Amino acid sequence: MSGQVEEGGCVFCNRLSGDDKQQFVLHRGECWYVILNLYPYNNGHLLLVLNRHAPSLAQLTPAELGEMGRLLAVMERALRRAYDPDGLNCGYNAGASAGAGVPDHFHLHMLPRWTGDTSFMTTVGDTRVVPETLAANSFSNPGLIGLALQMANWSFRFCSSPLISATRSWRKRPD
């Protein structure tokens, strides 16, 4: 993607500490952190990032695998409640030849999908169609952020926000 800014070192290791709000980190666990993708395919594109530098799923410990499963389930619930998508994509790209932008630091993608969305524009047109900014869909969105920041407690109090209402209202889906 054009417009991406290069930074020294591993982009994920660089976010192991620092200002969570400035870096769009939504949750920190023992083994993982959840962050908004800086170059999202669409609204709500989340990353689950390992807290250590390791390139593959096969290198994860049992504790890392257990927390990964729990956090993926919470991320799915949060995205479904915040965005009301028609579906979700969840996965990872193992290695540069498989499309990994950061091939040496294991991470997973989870993103909401809607019938007729434009998520393949990036692949075919080097273009992203995202109707809200990262700031708008992160810390100023109490519905998504309230969920994400409560992941450690596994409690789910859902807030309404104008953003969530607007996101739902543009989709005219049949009852």
Helices and strands as residue ranges (DSSP letters): G 13-15, H 20-23, E 25-28, E 32-36, E 46-50, G 57-59, H 62-83, E 87-91, G 96-98, E 107-113, H 121-125, H 142-149, G 151-153, H 162-169
